[in-house]
Amino acid sequence: MRETTDSALEAGRALHNMSAPPRLSITVSPLRKGAARAEQGTGAGCKLIGFLDLSLLCGKDWNSLSPRERLLAALKLARSWSGGSVTGTTRLTVEAATDELLDRLAAQDPARLGLPRVALARRFPRWPHKRVRRVRSSAAALVLLSRLSGPLFLAIRSPSVEPIVNHGGVVAFYRVGAEQEKR
């Protein structure tokens, strides 16, 4: 009985020895090629939805715009697909523009735009290569950005203007695992 207790104590002490280097490392790669073809329902990997750059959608260099100009450009895009007038946005206060943009984004159903319930977002400083699938719908682009929570797009999340205004560069969106099979 004494030998079992002593070996258990030594094992416990060794377990708490933080100065020892790790003996195991785990690498997770959710974006590996070919993983999206899981046919048995396990849903490993991700499938590209598309790359998104608001500069291409609004016709201006998004990175050179001030936060207020970005907000107004996003509002013009939202008005263009929701039937509103794209003129007169420059006279709006930041609060009024934010409220109107949030109302228009909340009215959009991500499922009707063909967006998944959950997606991963990965940022790039510029386009990774010439021939890539891109998000061409300004409605889908703004909905994707407005419902980001860190690197995750969550369709059930309430829209926020902050990810749109702070957006810079290119973002790639990927469908996650089993979500692919439902589409």
N, C-alpha and C positions, 0 to 999 in steps of 0.2 A: 504494500500500500504506500509505503514511504517513497519508493522508487518512482511510482506513477505521479505522485504529487510533485516531486522534485523536477521531473522532466517536463511536467505541465508548466511549472513556474519558469523554467528556463526558456521554454517555447514562448511564453507570454512576454518575457523580457526581451527576447530576440525580435519579437513582433513590434515592440515599441522602440527599437533602436533606430532612431531617425538618421544617425550618421552613416548607416550602411547604404551603399548605392542600391537603387532599385534593380531587381533581378528580372523584371518583366516590364516590357513596354507594349502598349496597345496603340495601334494606328487605325483611326477610323477615316474612311474615305467614302463619303456618301455620293460623290460625284464621279465615280469611276465609270469608264465607258463600258457599255454592254450590260450593265447591271439593271437597266430599266426593262430588260426583256424577261424578267422573272415570270414564268408562265404558270407556276404552281400556286400563285396567290400569296407568296411570301413578301412580295413587294420591296425587294432590295433596290437601292439606287434611286436616281431622280431622272426626270425627263425634262429637257429644256422647253420652257414656254416661249421665251424670247428675250432679246436684249432690249433695254429701254434707255433712251437718251432724250430728255425733254428738249434739247437744242434742236433736234430734228423735227419734233412735233410743233414747236412754237415758232421756228424760223429765226431764232436769235441764239447767240452764244449764252447758254444758261449760266455758265460759270462767271460771266462778266456782269450779270445783273445783280442789283442790290436785292436784299430780302423783300422789300416792298414791290419792286419791279417783278420779282419772281411770283409773288402772290397775285399781282394783277395779271401777269401772263397766264398763270394757271386758271384764274377766273375767266379770262377770255376763252381759253380752251374749253372749260366747263360750259360756258354759255354757248359755244359753237355747237356742241353736241346735244345740248338740252333745249335748244330752240330759243334762247334769249338773245338780246342785242349785244354784240361784242363792243359797241361803242359806249363811251361814258364811264369806263372803269377808272380812269385817272382821277375823276372827281370824288371817288369813294374814299372814306377813311379806312384805315387798316382794319378796324373792328368790323365795319360794315362789309368789307370785302371778304374777311375771314368768315363771318356769319353766312354770307351768301354762298361761298364756296363749300362750306361744311354742309349746308342744306342740300346743295346740288349733289354732293358726294354721298350723303346719307340716303338720297333717293335712288341711287344706283344699286341694283342687285348684282353682286359679283357672279352668281351662277348664270344669269342671263347674258353676261358678257363672256361666258365660256371660261371663267376663272375657277381654279380649284378652291377648296375650303382652306387648304394649307399649302404654302409654297416656301421654298428657301430662296433667299436673295443673296447674291454675291456681287460685290462692287468691283469695278474695274476703272482705272484712270482714263482709259480710252477704249475704242473698239478693239477687241482682241484680234480680229482678222476681217478680211473684206466680206466674205460670204457668210453671213450669220442671219438667223431668223430674228426679226425684230418685232416689237410690239408696235403696231401701226395705228391702233385705235387710241385716240386721246382719252376717251372715257376709260378704257381698260388701264391705260398708263397712270392716270390720276388715281383711280381706285386702288391699283396695286401699291403705289407709293403711299397713299393716305392711310392704308391699313397695315403698314409695316410696324412690327414690334421687334426691334433689333434686326436680326437677319431673317425673321419670319414674317410672311404675309399670312394674316388670319382674317378670313372673310367675315367672321362674326365680330371682329373688333370694330368699335366706333371709329369713323374717320378722324384723322388729325391733319392739320395743315403743316405742322412742324416738319414731317419727313419730306414734304414737297418743297418747302422753302429752303431747307437745308440740303436738299439733294444736289449732288455734284458728280460729274462723271457719268459712267454707264453702269447700269445694274442689270444683271442676268437673273431671271426668275426660273425656278425649276419646280415641277410637280414632284410631290413626295410619294414614294412607294406605292401602296395600294390605291392611292387616289388616282393613279394613271388608269387602272382597270375600269373605273366607273365612267370614263370618258369615251 
